[in-house]
């Protein structure tokens, strides 16, 4: 049977099977989510996870290596480091770089986190969402505004925090929200945040996810942008209205583990 010829029931059966297969801790060893899994304190998980999500482009093995390097620079205690570092402690970050993410970006991220966590218990407070919102679009827009609320933020850093207002798929932030919000006791996503429901999440449009979704006719839109992310998620809601983004596991697994092209 051609991959585009599944009936609705067959498609759900296939993707449910792949969710069960790939939504397991044994598949995260080389995935960026392994970085926050090194921690137990909520704020450590939030900070480590945020850096891991933002740095998640390129080869996965390189992403994980660079994230571990960054955590080492923070003494493997990111929350404590964020709150208690000195100006002298920041000098070591001047040599940290991953692709276009450079020391200017790292230092602003640290400054933002220090400012934010002095006031708030959790980064969840920066993703403001009304209970009636269908999805997280407004939360993502609000987060970017909060993130760049410090005076004299570096303009170049804006490219690392996407927004639906610029029609980005917001892949990395949607992935981060999946990690923080979904809670299915499978040992992969953390389920730490409660003000956003799993039903409001948007599927991260990773290259592999989009490729497989197009093969399965879950995406008809030719561009890959915010509207594409909404289109894909709307299709996945037909399979599970309460937790559509769980199918991120299936689509990504089919793409990178099984090589669907």
C-alpha positions as CSV (number, residue, x, y, z in Angstrom):
1,X,0.0,0.0,0.0
2,X,1.4,3.4,-0.9
3,X,2.2,5.6,2.1
4,X,-0.4,8.2,0.9
5,X,-3.2,5.6,0.6
6,X,-4.0,4.9,4.2
7,X,-7.6,5.2,5.3
8,X,-8.2,7.3,8.4
9,X,-8.5,4.2,10.6
10,X,-5.3,2.7,9.1
11,X,-3.4,6.0,9.6
12,X,-4.4,6.2,13.2
13,X,-3.4,2.6,13.8
14,X,0.0,3.2,12.2
15,X,0.7,6.4,14.1
16,X,-0.5,5.1,17.4
17,X,1.7,2.1,17.0
18,X,4.7,4.3,16.3
19,X,3.9,6.6,19.3
20,X,4.1,3.5,21.5
21,X,7.4,2.5,19.9
22,X,9.2,5.8,20.1
23,X,7.8,7.5,23.2
24,X,10.3,5.7,25.4
25,X,13.4,6.7,27.3
26,X,15.6,4.3,25.3
27,X,15.1,6.6,22.2
28,X,16.3,9.8,23.8
29,X,20.0,9.1,24.4
30,X,21.0,11.1,21.3
31,X,18.0,13.6,21.4
32,X,18.3,17.1,22.9
33,X,15.7,16.2,25.5
34,X,18.4,14.0,27.2
35,X,20.0,17.3,28.5
36,X,17.1,18.3,30.9
37,X,16.8,14.7,31.9
38,X,20.1,15.0,33.7
39,X,18.3,17.2,36.3
40,X,15.6,16.8,38.9
41,X,14.9,20.3,40.1
42,X,12.1,22.0,38.1
43,X,14.1,25.2,37.4
44,X,17.2,23.2,36.3
45,X,15.0,21.2,33.9
46,X,13.4,24.4,32.5
47,X,16.7,26.2,31.9
48,X,18.6,23.2,30.6
49,X,15.6,22.2,28.4
50,X,15.3,25.7,27.0
51,X,18.9,25.9,26.0
52,X,18.7,22.4,24.5
53,X,15.6,23.3,22.5
54,X,17.0,26.6,21.2
55,X,20.3,25.0,20.2
56,X,18.5,22.1,18.5
57,X,19.6,22.5,14.9
58,X,22.3,20.5,13.1
59,X,23.5,17.0,13.9
60,X,21.9,15.7,17.0
61,X,25.2,14.3,18.4
62,X,26.7,17.8,18.0
63,X,23.7,19.5,19.7
64,X,23.9,17.2,22.7
65,X,27.7,17.7,23.0
66,X,27.4,21.5,22.8
67,X,24.5,21.5,25.4
68,X,26.6,19.4,27.8
69,X,29.5,21.8,27.3
70,X,27.2,24.7,28.2
71,X,25.9,22.9,31.3
72,X,29.4,22.2,32.4
73,X,30.2,25.9,32.1
74,X,27.2,26.4,34.5
75,X,28.7,23.9,36.9
76,X,25.9,21.4,36.0
77,X,23.6,23.5,38.2
78,X,22.1,26.0,35.8
79,X,19.5,27.4,38.2
80,X,22.0,28.1,41.0
81,X,24.4,29.5,38.4
82,X,21.8,31.8,36.9
83,X,20.9,33.3,40.3
84,X,24.4,33.4,41.9
85,X,27.0,33.9,39.2
86,X,29.5,36.8,39.2
87,X,30.6,39.0,36.3
88,X,33.9,37.1,36.4
89,X,32.0,33.8,36.0
90,X,30.6,35.0,32.6
91,X,34.0,35.3,30.9
92,X,34.1,31.6,30.2
93,X,31.1,31.9,27.9
94,X,33.0,34.1,25.5
95,X,34.4,31.0,23.8
96,X,31.0,29.2,23.6
97,X,29.4,29.0,20.2
98,X,27.0,26.7,18.3
99,X,26.4,27.5,14.7
100,X,25.0,31.1,14.7
101,X,24.4,31.1,18.5
102,X,27.3,33.1,19.8
103,X,28.5,34.5,23.2
104,X,26.3,37.6,22.8
105,X,23.3,35.4,22.7
106,X,24.4,33.2,25.5
107,X,25.1,36.1,27.8
108,X,21.7,37.7,27.1
109,X,19.9,34.4,27.8
110,X,21.7,34.2,31.1
111,X,20.8,37.8,31.9
112,X,17.1,37.2,31.0
113,X,16.9,34.1,33.2
114,X,18.5,35.9,36.1
115,X,16.1,38.7,35.9
116,X,13.1,36.4,35.4
117,X,13.8,33.8,38.1
118,X,14.4,36.5,40.7
119,X,10.7,37.3,40.4
120,X,9.1,34.1,39.2
121,X,9.2,30.5,40.4
122,X,8.9,29.0,36.9
123,X,9.4,29.9,33.3
124,X,5.8,28.8,32.7
125,X,4.7,32.3,33.8
126,X,6.3,33.8,30.6
127,X,4.0,31.7,28.4
128,X,0.7,33.4,29.2
129,X,-2.3,31.7,27.7
130,X,-6.0,32.2,28.1
131,X,-7.9,29.0,29.0
132,X,-10.2,29.6,26.0
133,X,-7.3,29.8,23.5
134,X,-7.5,26.9,21.0
135,X,-3.7,26.7,20.8
136,X,-0.5,28.3,22.0
137,X,-0.1,31.0,19.4
138,X,-0.7,33.9,21.9
139,X,1.5,32.2,24.4
140,X,4.4,32.2,22.0
141,X,3.9,35.8,21.0
142,X,3.7,36.8,24.6
143,X,6.9,34.9,25.4
144,X,8.9,36.6,22.8
145,X,7.8,40.0,24.2
146,X,8.7,39.0,27.7
147,X,12.0,37.5,26.6
148,X,13.1,40.7,25.0
149,X,11.8,43.0,27.7
150,X,15.2,43.8,29.1
151,X,16.7,47.1,28.3
152,X,19.2,47.2,25.4
153,X,18.7,43.5,24.4
154,X,21.0,42.6,21.4
155,X,19.0,42.8,18.2
156,X,20.9,39.8,16.7
157,X,19.5,37.5,19.5
158,X,15.9,38.0,18.2
159,X,16.5,35.4,15.5
160,X,16.9,32.7,18.1
161,X,13.4,33.2,19.6
162,X,10.8,32.7,16.9
163,X,7.2,34.0,16.9
164,X,4.0,33.2,15.0
165,X,3.9,37.0,14.2
166,X,6.8,36.4,11.8
167,X,5.1,33.3,10.4
168,X,7.7,31.0,11.8
169,X,6.8,27.4,12.5
170,X,8.4,28.1,16.0
171,X,9.7,24.5,15.9
172,X,12.1,24.8,18.8
173,X,9.6,26.6,21.1
174,X,6.9,24.2,20.3
175,X,9.2,21.3,21.0
176,X,10.1,22.9,24.3
177,X,6.5,23.3,25.2
178,X,5.9,19.6,24.4
179,X,8.6,18.7,26.8
180,X,7.2,20.9,29.6
181,X,3.5,20.3,29.1
182,X,2.8,16.7,28.0
183,X,2.5,14.2,30.9
184,X,1.8,10.6,30.0
185,X,4.2,8.9,32.5
186,X,6.3,7.4,29.7
187,X,9.5,9.0,30.9
188,X,10.2,11.3,28.0
189,X,8.2,14.5,28.3
190,X,8.2,16.1,31.8
191,X,4.6,17.4,32.3
192,X,5.8,20.1,34.7
193,X,3.4,22.9,33.5
194,X,-0.3,22.9,34.1
195,X,-1.6,26.2,32.7
196,X,-1.2,25.0,29.1
197,X,-3.1,21.8,28.2
198,X,-1.7,19.2,25.8
199,X,-4.6,19.8,23.5
200,X,-3.4,23.4,23.0
201,X,0.1,22.4,21.9
202,X,1.3,22.8,18.3
203,X,3.3,20.0,16.6
204,X,7.0,20.9,16.1
205,X,7.7,21.1,12.4
206,X,11.0,19.3,12.3
207,X,12.4,18.6,8.8
208,X,11.8,14.8,9.3
209,X,8.3,15.4,10.7
210,X,7.3,17.6,7.8
211,X,8.6,15.2,5.2
212,X,6.7,12.2,6.6
213,X,3.6,14.3,7.2
214,X,3.6,15.3,3.5
215,X,4.0,11.6,2.5
216,X,0.9,10.8,4.6
217,X,-1.0,13.8,3.2
218,X,-1.3,15.4,6.6
219,X,0.1,18.6,5.0
220,X,-1.1,20.0,1.8
221,X,0.4,23.5,2.1
222,X,3.5,23.9,0.0
223,X,5.3,26.3,2.3
224,X,6.6,25.4,5.7
225,X,5.5,28.2,8.1
226,X,3.2,28.8,11.0
227,X,0.1,28.0,9.0
228,X,1.7,24.7,8.1
229,X,2.2,23.9,11.7
230,X,-1.4,24.7,12.4
231,X,-2.5,22.6,9.4
232,X,-0.5,19.6,10.6
233,X,-1.8,19.9,14.2
234,X,-5.4,20.2,13.1
235,X,-5.0,16.9,11.2
236,X,-3.4,15.3,14.2
237,X,-6.4,16.5,16.4
238,X,-8.6,14.3,14.3
239,X,-6.6,11.3,15.6
240,X,-6.5,12.5,19.2
241,X,-8.2,15.8,20.1
242,X,-6.8,15.8,23.7
243,X,-3.1,15.1,22.8
244,X,-2.4,15.7,19.1
245,X,1.3,16.4,19.6
246,X,2.0,12.9,20.8
247,X,2.2,12.0,17.1
248,X,5.4,14.1,16.9
249,X,7.1,10.9,18.2
250,X,5.6,8.8,15.4
251,X,6.4,11.2,12.6
252,X,9.9,11.9,13.8
253,X,10.5,8.2,14.4
254,X,9.3,7.3,10.9
255,X,11.6,10.0,9.4
256,X,14.8,9.6,11.3
257,X,14.7,6.0,12.7
258,X,13.0,4.3,9.7
259,X,14.2,6.6,7.0
260,X,10.9,7.4,5.3
261,X,11.7,9.7,2.3
